[in-house]
Structure formats: C-alpha cells, structure tokens
Amino acid sequence: MLPARSVRLAAACYPVEALAGWDSLADKLGGWIADAAREGAEIAVLPEYAGLEAAFALSRETTTAGWCEASAAAAGRYAALCATLAHDHRLTLLAGSLPARAHGRLVNRAFLCRPDGQVIAQDKQILTPWERAETPLAPGVPLIAVDTGLGRLATLVCYDSEFPPLARALVPDILLIPSCTEAPAGDARVRAAARARALEGQCVTVHAPLTGAVRACEIVDANTGAAGIFGPPDRHFPDDGVLALGETDRPGWVVADLPEGALSATRTEGAVAPRAHMKEAEARAAEATLRPVGRPGPQLGP
C-alpha cells in the first residue's frame, strides 16, 4: 500500500573495486549508505555484481568460476553487513548482487534488506548469453514482490528488466533494477527497459548501474552506466517520465522523490491506463494470427 506522503528513492552509480580487505569494504559501504541516508533516501539501490567486492576483499582468484565460488563463500557475510547498514540507517537497501549458492547451484542474488532486519533474496531469472557461456551461474528462485509501508517493491536484475512478463507478474509500485553492463549499448538497453516498465506498469523504476573495473575478474572487467529514476510519462509526472538521471560513469547517488499520491492519481486520472488494460491487451494478443505474405486476410466487411 502506497503511503500518504512522498517517498525518496536513491539509485547508485557505484564504482567496483578490488579493496584491500574486509574492513575497507565495510568502510566503503558504510560511507555510501550513510550518504544515501543523509540525502533522506528511504529506498536505496546498489548495482548488479557490486557484491563481488566481498570476494575481492577476501580472495585472490584468477578464473570466472573461481570468483563465483569465492563470492558464494562470502555472500552470507556480505548480506549481514548490508542488513546491518539498512537497520542502522533506517532505510530499505537493495544490496549489490553477487554469485551465491542456493539449492545446490550458483545464482546471481541481490538481498533486499529491510530496516526491521528482514533480508529477502532477490535472484536473477534470465541469464545473458555471456553468463550462460562463461559462468557456472543458473537461474535463481522465483520472483518475489514485497508489500511494504512504502508500496509494493519488486526487483528485476539487469537483463530481467528487458522481459515485460516478469514485471507484469509482480505488479510493483516501485521496481528496483540493479545492472552491470560493459558497453554504452547495454546501459541504453537497460535504461530503455526501465522506462518501458514504468510506462506499461504505471510504476516507478530505480535503475542502479555499476561503473569502474576490476581487470582480474572477467565478470566486471569493464562497466559503464548512468543511474536513473523513472515514472510513467503521464499526468502527475514529468512529460518524459524522467524523475532523475545522472551522468554516465559519475559515481554517486541519484535521488528523486515519488510525489505523494502521484501513482494512484496517474492510474485513475492518466491520459492512458495500460495497467488497467493489460489483461485486455493480453487477450487480444492471444487471438493474433500470422498470415504468410501473399495470402488474403480475413474479410473485414460485407
């Protein structure tokens, strides 16, 4: 249920690093989350694979498979650190994702850390072609939408955001999209997906990309992106739907407010109503047919 007030959102453009040790990681994350809290953020999102810093802080691997195993070994400690920071700063934190072990397999897992100490696993569903070919990762546990006092929250990790049925199944108010892309085209794809999900779901999307590089790990050896927060381009939102958009590869938080009542109002008073009309569209799509070129189509009149 959406609160009867504005909600402040923060998306990180976060530089991944091979830190000297665990204390350095704890100091870095502590500083970042403290900065978000000082900005008044109630929901803060870190990028896909930002959690690999836990493996870098504790291990010295040389292969992609080795880094995934080292990350899985550190995942519990990383989640506990992020949960403590979320509790101490009284905000909801989507921790950066990292390879973690679940049900005997390695998955790409983010942790949704609530201020009350609750931690909820949020796994990537659709692996990219590169992940399928070059890593031991597998799809994670099914998607979860979490009803909170700040609205219904859901997470789609990077590539997942490019598949409309996943967001449609979750019916979120606020959709969190952590990403890791090595080229401008990849960042553009995820941003386009974030804006499209905001449009069709009449929700707000929070896109947090990874920047920086760790050359020793092929998973994050090149990264680029610009953090952004988007709503539907309709009444009660900016004409282009952009609530905030940061500079490409400039580390820091991008912050924006989801205005009080904006989502409820746009869903009932908007110029269009894709959320309300989605089932109708799905029914019409199910009736669609393909006709080979050159064959006559159905008669549309007498």
TIFI-421089 format. One record per residue (C-alpha): residue number from 1; residue in three letters; x, y, z. Coordinates in nm, 3 decimals. Example, Ala and Ser with C-alpha at 12.3 -4.5 7.8 and 13.67 -1.06 7.14 Angstrom:
[1,"ALA",[1.230,-0.450,0.780]]
[2,"SER",[1.367,-0.106,0.714]]
END
This chain:
[1,"MET",[0.000,0.000,0.000]]
[2,"LEU",[0.139,0.338,-0.100]]
[3,"PRO",[0.195,0.583,0.186]]
[4,"ALA",[0.006,0.911,0.204]]
[5,"ARG",[0.331,1.106,0.154]]
[6,"SER",[0.623,1.129,-0.082]]
[7,"VAL",[0.891,0.858,-0.085]]
[8,"ARG",[1.257,0.941,-0.151]]
[9,"LEU",[1.443,0.699,-0.378]]
[10,"ALA",[1.817,0.667,-0.445]]
[11,"ALA",[2.000,0.486,-0.726]]
[12,"ALA",[2.376,0.433,-0.707]]
[13,"CYS",[2.624,0.467,-0.990]]
[14,"TYR",[2.871,0.258,-0.794]]
[15,"PRO",[3.242,0.205,-0.876]]
[16,"VAL",[3.350,-0.156,-0.824]]
[17,"GLU",[3.700,-0.201,-0.678]]
[18,"ALA",[3.937,-0.470,-0.557]]
[19,"LEU",[3.961,-0.347,-0.198]]
[20,"ALA",[4.245,-0.424,0.041]]
[21,"GLY",[4.033,-0.629,0.282]]
[22,"TRP",[3.701,-0.666,0.460]]
[23,"ASP",[3.746,-0.354,0.673]]
[24,"SER",[3.795,-0.148,0.358]]
[25,"LEU",[3.474,-0.290,0.213]]
[26,"ALA",[3.282,-0.222,0.533]]
[27,"ASP",[3.412,0.135,0.541]]
[28,"LYS",[3.324,0.194,0.176]]
[29,"LEU",[2.972,0.054,0.204]]
[30,"GLY",[2.918,0.231,0.534]]
[31,"GLY",[3.010,0.562,0.375]]
[32,"TRP",[2.786,0.507,0.075]]
[33,"ILE",[2.480,0.412,0.280]]
[34,"ALA",[2.542,0.698,0.523]]
[35,"ASP",[2.548,0.936,0.224]]
[36,"ALA",[2.216,0.796,0.098]]
[37,"ALA",[2.065,0.838,0.443]]
[38,"ARG",[2.188,1.197,0.462]]
[39,"GLU",[2.009,1.259,0.132]]
[40,"GLY",[1.691,1.138,0.300]]
[41,"ALA",[1.666,0.816,0.098]]
[42,"GLU",[1.411,0.563,0.219]]
[43,"ILE",[1.491,0.310,-0.056]]
[44,"ALA",[1.848,0.280,-0.189]]
[45,"VAL",[1.961,0.052,-0.472]]
[46,"LEU",[2.314,-0.078,-0.539]]
[47,"PRO",[2.407,-0.237,-0.876]]
[48,"GLU",[2.431,-0.587,-1.009]]
[49,"TYR",[2.762,-0.757,-0.919]]
[50,"ALA",[2.860,-0.479,-0.677]]
[51,"GLY",[2.863,-0.755,-0.414]]
[52,"LEU",[3.162,-0.916,-0.585]]
[53,"GLU",[3.369,-0.674,-0.378]]
[54,"ALA",[3.313,-0.918,-0.091]]
[55,"ALA",[3.502,-1.184,-0.286]]
[56,"PHE",[3.773,-0.939,-0.390]]
[57,"ALA",[3.822,-0.839,-0.025]]
[58,"LEU",[3.871,-1.199,0.089]]
[59,"SER",[4.016,-1.393,-0.206]]
[60,"ARG",[4.269,-1.385,-0.486]]
[61,"GLU",[4.115,-1.595,-0.763]]
[62,"THR",[4.209,-1.598,-1.130]]
[63,"THR",[3.913,-1.756,-1.309]]
[64,"THR",[3.548,-1.664,-1.350]]
[65,"ALA",[3.438,-1.990,-1.188]]
[66,"GLY",[3.678,-1.928,-0.901]]
[67,"TRP",[3.541,-1.580,-0.841]]
[68,"CYS",[3.187,-1.718,-0.839]]
[69,"GLU",[3.280,-1.975,-0.575]]
[70,"ALA",[3.465,-1.717,-0.365]]
[71,"SER",[3.166,-1.486,-0.390]]
[72,"ALA",[2.930,-1.759,-0.277]]
[73,"ALA",[3.151,-1.824,0.024]]
[74,"ALA",[3.133,-1.455,0.118]]
[75,"ALA",[2.764,-1.396,0.034]]
[76,"GLY",[2.630,-1.454,0.384]]
[77,"ARG",[2.879,-1.214,0.541]]
[78,"TYR",[2.805,-0.954,0.274]]
[79,"ALA",[2.429,-0.983,0.329]]
[80,"ALA",[2.477,-0.946,0.705]]
[81,"LEU",[2.685,-0.629,0.655]]
[82,"CYS",[2.421,-0.477,0.426]]
[83,"ALA",[2.141,-0.576,0.665]]
[84,"THR",[2.321,-0.401,0.950]]
[85,"LEU",[2.365,-0.085,0.744]]
[86,"ALA",[1.998,-0.085,0.642]]
[87,"HIS",[1.893,-0.127,1.005]]
[88,"ASP",[2.132,0.135,1.139]]
[89,"HIS",[2.031,0.396,0.881]]
[90,"ARG",[1.660,0.309,0.887]]
[91,"LEU",[1.622,0.257,0.514]]
[92,"THR",[1.543,-0.024,0.272]]
[93,"LEU",[1.858,-0.129,0.085]]
[94,"LEU",[1.883,-0.348,-0.220]]
[95,"ALA",[2.236,-0.479,-0.173]]
[96,"GLY",[2.453,-0.524,-0.480]]
[97,"SER",[2.408,-0.867,-0.631]]
[98,"LEU",[2.675,-1.138,-0.627]]
[99,"PRO",[2.704,-1.508,-0.703]]
[100,"ALA",[2.554,-1.704,-0.412]]
[101,"ARG",[2.470,-2.067,-0.354]]
[102,"ALA",[2.106,-2.171,-0.338]]
[103,"HIS",[1.963,-2.522,-0.357]]
[104,"GLY",[2.296,-2.663,-0.468]]
[105,"ARG",[2.359,-2.420,-0.753]]
[106,"LEU",[2.519,-2.081,-0.802]]
[107,"VAL",[2.277,-1.794,-0.869]]
[108,"ASN",[2.311,-1.419,-0.918]]
[109,"ARG",[2.150,-1.292,-0.596]]
[110,"ALA",[2.072,-0.950,-0.454]]
[111,"PHE",[1.944,-0.906,-0.099]]
[112,"LEU",[1.656,-0.675,-0.010]]
[113,"CYS",[1.746,-0.554,0.338]]
[114,"ARG",[1.461,-0.400,0.538]]
[115,"PRO",[1.507,-0.154,0.826]]
[116,"ASP",[1.346,-0.408,1.061]]
[117,"GLY",[1.629,-0.653,0.991]]
[118,"GLN",[1.441,-0.875,0.744]]
[119,"VAL",[1.650,-0.991,0.447]]
[120,"ILE",[1.484,-1.126,0.132]]
[121,"ALA",[1.673,-1.295,-0.152]]
[122,"GLN",[1.609,-1.147,-0.497]]
[123,"ASP",[1.754,-1.365,-0.776]]
[124,"LYS",[1.821,-1.309,-1.144]]
[125,"GLN",[1.583,-1.512,-1.360]]
[126,"ILE",[1.714,-1.488,-1.716]]
[127,"LEU",[2.089,-1.520,-1.769]]
[128,"THR",[2.255,-1.330,-2.051]]
[129,"PRO",[2.424,-1.523,-2.333]]
[130,"TRP",[2.763,-1.436,-2.179]]
[131,"GLU",[2.661,-1.562,-1.833]]
[132,"ARG",[2.532,-1.885,-1.988]]
[133,"ALA",[2.852,-1.945,-2.182]]
[134,"GLU",[3.119,-1.821,-1.942]]
[135,"THR",[2.993,-1.868,-1.584]]
[136,"PRO",[2.858,-2.154,-1.370]]
[137,"LEU",[2.551,-1.946,-1.278]]
[138,"ALA",[2.194,-2.075,-1.304]]
[139,"PRO",[1.854,-1.903,-1.278]]
[140,"GLY",[1.756,-1.832,-0.920]]
[141,"VAL",[1.448,-1.891,-0.707]]
[142,"PRO",[1.119,-1.747,-0.839]]
[143,"LEU",[1.047,-1.376,-0.827]]
[144,"ILE",[0.913,-1.213,-0.512]]
[145,"ALA",[0.710,-0.896,-0.469]]
[146,"VAL",[0.721,-0.746,-0.120]]
[147,"ASP",[0.435,-0.538,0.016]]
[148,"THR",[0.573,-0.268,0.247]]
[149,"GLY",[0.467,0.059,0.401]]
[150,"LEU",[0.640,0.228,0.106]]
[151,"GLY",[0.440,0.036,-0.156]]
[152,"ARG",[0.490,-0.293,-0.334]]
[153,"LEU",[0.859,-0.343,-0.411]]
[154,"ALA",[0.999,-0.583,-0.669]]
[155,"THR",[1.341,-0.644,-0.819]]
[156,"LEU",[1.448,-0.736,-1.171]]
[157,"VAL",[1.822,-0.786,-1.201]]
[158,"CYS",[1.960,-0.622,-1.517]]
[159,"TYR",[1.864,-0.842,-1.817]]
[160,"ASP",[1.542,-0.947,-1.638]]
[161,"SER",[1.412,-0.593,-1.684]]
[162,"GLU",[1.405,-0.644,-2.061]]
[163,"PHE",[1.125,-0.904,-2.034]]
[164,"PRO",[0.784,-0.740,-1.978]]
[165,"PRO",[0.610,-1.056,-1.844]]
[166,"LEU",[0.838,-1.062,-1.540]]
[167,"ALA",[0.744,-0.711,-1.428]]
[168,"ARG",[0.381,-0.771,-1.522]]
[169,"ALA",[0.364,-1.073,-1.290]]
[170,"LEU",[0.488,-0.868,-0.994]]
[171,"VAL",[0.255,-0.566,-1.034]]
[172,"PRO",[0.500,-0.337,-0.847]]
[173,"ASP",[0.465,0.019,-0.730]]
[174,"ILE",[0.844,0.060,-0.717]]
[175,"LEU",[1.061,-0.163,-0.936]]
[176,"LEU",[1.430,-0.190,-0.848]]
[177,"ILE",[1.670,-0.258,-1.136]]
[178,"PRO",[2.036,-0.316,-1.048]]
[179,"SER",[2.254,-0.354,-1.358]]
[180,"CYS",[2.603,-0.431,-1.484]]
[181,"THR",[2.678,-0.353,-1.849]]
[182,"GLU",[3.016,-0.326,-2.018]]
[183,"ALA",[2.919,-0.106,-2.315]]
[184,"PRO",[2.700,0.201,-2.375]]
[185,"ALA",[2.455,-0.008,-2.578]]
[186,"GLY",[2.396,-0.236,-2.281]]
[187,"ASP",[2.336,0.056,-2.048]]
[188,"ALA",[2.096,0.205,-2.303]]
[189,"ARG",[1.904,-0.123,-2.324]]
[190,"VAL",[1.851,-0.143,-1.950]]
[191,"ARG",[1.754,0.224,-1.930]]
[192,"ALA",[1.504,0.177,-2.214]]
[193,"ALA",[1.365,-0.126,-2.034]]
[194,"ALA",[1.336,0.066,-1.706]]
[195,"ARG",[1.143,0.344,-1.879]]
[196,"ALA",[0.921,0.096,-2.063]]
[197,"ARG",[0.838,-0.094,-1.743]]
[198,"ALA",[0.745,0.237,-1.576]]
[199,"LEU",[0.517,0.323,-1.869]]
[200,"GLU",[0.332,-0.005,-1.903]]
[201,"GLY",[0.314,-0.081,-1.531]]
[202,"GLN",[0.237,0.277,-1.423]]
[203,"CYS",[0.505,0.239,-1.159]]
[204,"VAL",[0.839,0.396,-1.070]]
[205,"THR",[1.165,0.225,-1.165]]
[206,"VAL",[1.502,0.275,-0.995]]
[207,"HIS",[1.800,0.186,-1.217]]
[208,"ALA",[2.141,0.150,-1.046]]
[209,"PRO",[2.438,0.069,-1.275]]
[210,"LEU",[2.791,-0.049,-1.200]]
[211,"THR",[3.091,0.156,-1.307]]
[212,"GLY",[3.466,0.117,-1.260]]
[213,"ALA",[3.651,-0.207,-1.336]]
[214,"VAL",[3.839,-0.494,-1.175]]
[215,"ARG",[4.062,-0.630,-1.451]]
[216,"ALA",[4.136,-0.953,-1.267]]
[217,"CYS",[3.771,-1.061,-1.283]]
[218,"GLU",[3.612,-1.100,-1.625]]
[219,"ILE",[3.262,-1.053,-1.481]]
[220,"VAL",[3.336,-0.686,-1.401]]
[221,"ASP",[3.641,-0.601,-1.611]]
[222,"ALA",[3.454,-0.323,-1.796]]
[223,"ASN",[3.143,-0.136,-1.676]]
[224,"THR",[2.950,0.173,-1.774]]
[225,"GLY",[2.618,0.332,-1.692]]
[226,"ALA",[2.414,0.626,-1.568]]
[227,"ALA",[2.181,0.595,-1.270]]
[228,"GLY",[1.820,0.695,-1.323]]
[229,"ILE",[1.475,0.706,-1.165]]
[230,"PHE",[1.173,0.694,-1.396]]
[231,"GLY",[0.796,0.718,-1.383]]
[232,"PRO",[0.522,0.693,-1.644]]
[233,"PRO",[0.523,0.991,-1.885]]
[234,"ASP",[0.172,1.099,-1.794]]
[235,"ARG",[-0.012,1.333,-1.561]]
[236,"HIS",[0.146,1.387,-1.219]]
[237,"PHE",[0.493,1.301,-1.360]]
[238,"PRO",[0.741,1.485,-1.587]]
[239,"ASP",[0.642,1.481,-1.955]]
[240,"ASP",[0.930,1.247,-2.037]]
[241,"GLY",[0.886,1.040,-1.721]]
[242,"VAL",[1.241,1.113,-1.604]]
[243,"LEU",[1.243,1.191,-1.232]]
[244,"ALA",[1.624,1.192,-1.219]]
[245,"LEU",[1.913,1.092,-1.446]]
[246,"GLY",[2.279,1.102,-1.351]]
[247,"GLU",[2.590,1.146,-1.561]]
[248,"THR",[2.742,0.840,-1.724]]
[249,"ASP",[3.011,0.680,-1.507]]
[250,"ARG",[2.998,0.955,-1.245]]
[251,"PRO",[3.000,0.777,-0.908]]
[252,"GLY",[2.738,0.882,-0.657]]
[253,"TRP",[2.371,0.866,-0.570]]
[254,"VAL",[2.092,0.992,-0.793]]
[255,"VAL",[1.797,1.090,-0.575]]
[256,"ALA",[1.434,1.169,-0.655]]
[257,"ASP",[1.101,1.183,-0.477]]
[258,"LEU",[0.800,0.977,-0.574]]
[259,"PRO",[0.544,1.253,-0.514]]
[260,"GLU",[0.260,1.195,-0.272]]
[261,"GLY",[-0.036,1.038,-0.449]]
[262,"ALA",[0.127,1.051,-0.793]]
[263,"LEU",[0.097,0.681,-0.877]]
[264,"SER",[-0.258,0.648,-0.750]]
[265,"ALA",[-0.362,0.961,-0.939]]
[266,"THR",[-0.197,0.869,-1.268]]
[267,"ARG",[-0.356,0.524,-1.254]]
[268,"THR",[-0.704,0.672,-1.214]]
[269,"GLU",[-0.671,1.003,-1.399]]
[270,"GLY",[-0.395,0.943,-1.653]]
[271,"ALA",[-0.434,1.005,-2.024]]
[272,"VAL",[-0.380,0.631,-2.072]]
[273,"ALA",[-0.435,0.329,-1.846]]
[274,"PRO",[-0.200,0.045,-1.952]]
[275,"ARG",[-0.206,-0.114,-1.607]]
[276,"ALA",[-0.585,-0.141,-1.614]]
[277,"HIS",[-0.593,-0.250,-1.978]]
[278,"MET",[-0.312,-0.508,-1.964]]
[279,"LYS",[-0.538,-0.814,-1.941]]
[280,"GLU",[-0.740,-0.685,-2.235]]
[281,"ALA",[-0.419,-0.646,-2.436]]
[282,"GLU",[-0.306,-0.997,-2.342]]
[283,"ALA",[-0.641,-1.140,-2.452]]
[284,"ARG",[-0.621,-0.958,-2.785]]
[285,"ALA",[-0.261,-1.076,-2.831]]
[286,"ALA",[-0.369,-1.437,-2.773]]
[287,"GLU",[-0.609,-1.407,-3.066]]
[288,"ALA",[-0.347,-1.270,-3.305]]
[289,"THR",[-0.260,-1.475,-3.612]]
[290,"LEU",[0.030,-1.478,-3.855]]
[291,"ARG",[-0.051,-1.472,-4.224]]
[292,"PRO",[0.206,-1.565,-4.492]]
[293,"VAL",[0.280,-1.288,-4.740]]
[294,"GLY",[0.056,-1.307,-5.047]]
[295,"ARG",[-0.236,-1.485,-4.888]]
[296,"PRO",[-0.562,-1.299,-4.849]]
[297,"GLY",[-0.655,-1.193,-4.499]]
[298,"PRO",[-0.991,-1.223,-4.330]]
[299,"GLN",[-1.282,-1.031,-4.474]]
[300,"LEU",[-1.347,-0.724,-4.260]]
[301,"GLY",[-1.679,-0.623,-4.413]]
[302,"PRO",[-1.962,-0.733,-4.640]]
END
